[in-house]
Amino acid sequence: QQMSTRIDELLELARGETGQLKLELVEINLRALLLESANSLAPEAKRLTHRLQIDVPARLPSIVADGKRVKQVVCNLLINAMKFTPPGGHVCLRAHQEAQEIIIEVQDDGPGINEAEQKKLFQSYYRIAPDRSRVGGLGLGLALSKTLIDLHQGRIWVDSREGSGSTFAFAL
């Protein structure tokens, strides 16, 4: 399953880079999508003894987006947060509206990321040096997430300091 996922990521990233990846834009219930994403990963959080907190307002506007792709980004950010958070740690999915944007954030209390590494995180195949042997993956998840958010004309970023955890966020 992991190999299949990695092959799919490679193909989707290649399609995104060549302009062949198309979105299926429809009105989606963002709150329901976020809850479904978090609930689908709750067993993994439990297995890793993480506290998975969901902080999504009851009244979150619907948006026009590709629900499958937005869910893919949310799940990727949650999986990454769980990978890098020590056992018993805390991962939080939150959302809120700011002006005309919806901001979705995934916060963890992992080791944090230094500023130099942050500048490279959304590049294809990039992985932080200490984690290359410890954590699986090809370094495509964040690059693909950026491609998908860019296709939605949104933005994606990270806020982190070494020793203080990380918050990955995107705006639509």
C-alpha positions as CSV (number, residue, x, y, z in Angstrom):
1,Q,0.0,0.0,0.0
2,Q,2.9,2.4,0.8
3,M,4.5,1.7,-2.6
4,S,1.2,2.3,-4.4
5,T,0.8,5.5,-2.5
6,R,4.3,6.7,-3.4
7,I,3.8,5.8,-7.1
8,D,0.5,7.7,-7.1
9,E,2.2,10.7,-5.5
10,L,5.0,10.6,-8.2
11,L,2.4,10.5,-11.0
12,E,0.3,13.3,-9.5
13,L,3.3,15.5,-8.9
14,A,4.5,14.9,-12.5
15,R,1.0,15.8,-13.8
16,G,0.9,18.9,-11.6
17,E,4.3,20.0,-12.9
18,T,3.3,19.6,-16.5
19,G,-0.1,21.2,-16.1
20,Q,-2.0,18.0,-16.7
21,L,-3.5,17.7,-13.2
22,K,-7.0,19.0,-13.2
23,L,-9.3,19.9,-10.3
24,E,-12.9,18.9,-10.0
25,L,-14.3,22.0,-8.4
26,V,-17.7,21.7,-6.6
27,E,-19.2,23.2,-3.5
28,I,-18.0,21.2,-0.5
29,N,-18.8,21.2,3.2
30,L,-15.4,22.0,4.5
31,R,-16.2,21.2,8.1
32,A,-17.5,17.7,7.2
33,L,-14.4,17.1,5.1
34,L,-12.0,18.1,7.9
35,L,-13.8,16.0,10.5
36,E,-13.8,13.0,8.1
37,S,-10.1,13.5,7.4
38,A,-9.2,13.6,11.1
39,N,-11.5,10.7,12.0
40,S,-10.0,8.5,9.3
41,L,-6.6,9.0,10.9
42,A,-7.8,8.7,14.6
43,P,-6.8,5.0,14.8
44,E,-3.2,5.8,13.7
45,A,-3.1,8.6,16.3
46,K,-4.3,6.2,18.9
47,R,-1.7,3.6,17.9
48,L,1.0,6.2,18.3
49,T,-0.5,7.4,21.6
50,H,-1.0,10.9,20.2
51,R,-3.7,13.2,21.4
52,L,-5.6,14.2,18.2
53,Q,-7.5,17.4,18.8
54,I,-10.0,18.8,16.3
55,D,-10.8,22.5,16.6
56,V,-13.2,23.2,13.8
57,P,-16.1,25.7,14.3
58,A,-19.6,24.4,13.9
59,R,-20.3,27.2,11.3
60,L,-17.6,26.9,8.7
61,P,-18.6,28.2,5.3
62,S,-18.8,25.8,2.3
63,I,-16.2,26.4,-0.4
64,V,-15.8,25.7,-4.0
65,A,-12.8,23.2,-4.3
66,D,-11.8,19.7,-5.2
67,G,-12.8,17.9,-2.1
68,K,-10.6,14.8,-2.9
69,R,-7.6,17.0,-3.3
70,V,-8.2,19.2,-0.2
71,K,-8.7,16.0,1.9
72,Q,-5.4,14.7,0.4
73,V,-3.6,17.8,1.6
74,V,-5.2,17.7,5.1
75,C,-4.4,14.0,5.5
76,N,-0.8,14.5,4.3
77,L,-0.3,17.3,6.9
78,L,-1.9,15.2,9.7
79,I,0.2,12.1,8.8
80,N,3.4,14.2,8.7
81,A,2.5,15.7,12.1
82,M,2.0,12.2,13.6
83,K,5.3,11.0,12.1
84,F,7.3,13.7,13.7
85,T,5.5,14.0,17.0
86,P,7.0,11.8,19.8
87,P,4.8,9.2,21.4
88,G,2.1,10.7,23.7
89,G,2.4,14.0,21.8
90,H,-0.3,16.4,20.6
91,V,-1.5,17.0,17.1
92,C,-4.3,19.6,16.4
93,L,-6.3,20.2,13.3
94,R,-8.0,23.6,13.3
95,A,-9.8,25.9,10.9
96,H,-11.0,29.4,11.0
97,Q,-12.1,32.2,8.6
98,E,-10.0,35.3,8.1
99,A,-11.6,37.9,5.8
100,Q,-12.3,36.0,2.5
101,E,-10.1,33.0,3.3
102,I,-10.5,29.8,5.2
103,I,-7.3,28.9,7.1
104,I,-6.6,25.2,7.9
105,E,-3.8,24.5,10.3
106,V,-2.1,21.3,11.6
107,Q,-0.1,21.9,14.7
108,D,2.2,19.4,16.4
109,D,4.6,19.4,19.3
110,G,7.4,17.6,17.5
111,P,11.0,18.7,17.3
112,G,10.4,21.8,15.1
113,I,12.2,22.8,12.0
114,N,15.0,25.3,11.6
115,E,14.6,28.3,9.3
116,A,17.1,27.0,6.6
117,E,15.2,23.7,6.4
118,Q,11.8,25.4,6.2
119,K,12.8,27.2,3.0
120,K,13.2,23.8,1.3
121,L,10.3,21.8,2.7
122,F,8.0,22.2,-0.2
123,Q,10.5,21.1,-2.8
124,S,10.2,17.7,-4.5
125,Y,12.2,14.9,-2.8
126,Y,13.4,17.1,0.0
127,R,13.6,15.6,3.4
128,I,15.2,17.0,6.6
129,A,18.6,15.4,7.0
130,P,18.2,13.8,10.5
131,D,14.9,12.2,9.4
132,R,16.0,10.6,6.1
133,S,16.9,7.3,7.7
134,R,14.4,7.4,10.6
135,V,11.2,8.3,8.7
136,G,9.9,6.7,5.5
137,G,8.8,8.5,2.4
138,L,10.2,10.1,-0.7
139,G,9.8,13.7,0.2
140,L,6.9,14.2,-2.1
141,G,4.0,14.8,0.2
142,L,4.6,18.5,0.9
143,A,5.6,19.2,-2.7
144,L,2.4,17.6,-3.9
145,S,0.4,19.5,-1.2
146,K,1.8,22.8,-2.5
147,T,1.0,21.9,-6.1
148,L,-2.6,21.1,-5.1
149,I,-3.1,24.2,-3.1
150,D,-1.5,26.3,-5.8
151,L,-4.0,24.8,-8.3
152,H,-6.7,26.1,-6.0
153,Q,-5.1,29.5,-6.1
154,G,-4.5,29.2,-2.4
155,R,-1.3,29.4,-0.3
156,I,0.5,27.0,2.0
157,W,3.2,27.7,4.6
158,V,4.9,26.4,7.7
159,D,5.6,28.2,11.0
160,S,8.1,26.4,13.2
161,R,11.1,26.8,15.5
162,E,13.5,24.1,16.6
163,G,12.4,22.6,19.8
164,S,8.9,24.2,19.6
165,G,6.9,22.0,17.2
166,S,5.5,23.1,13.8
167,T,2.3,24.4,12.4
168,F,1.6,23.7,8.7
169,A,-1.2,25.8,7.3
170,F,-3.0,26.5,4.0
171,A,-5.5,29.1,3.0
172,L,-8.3,28.7,0.4
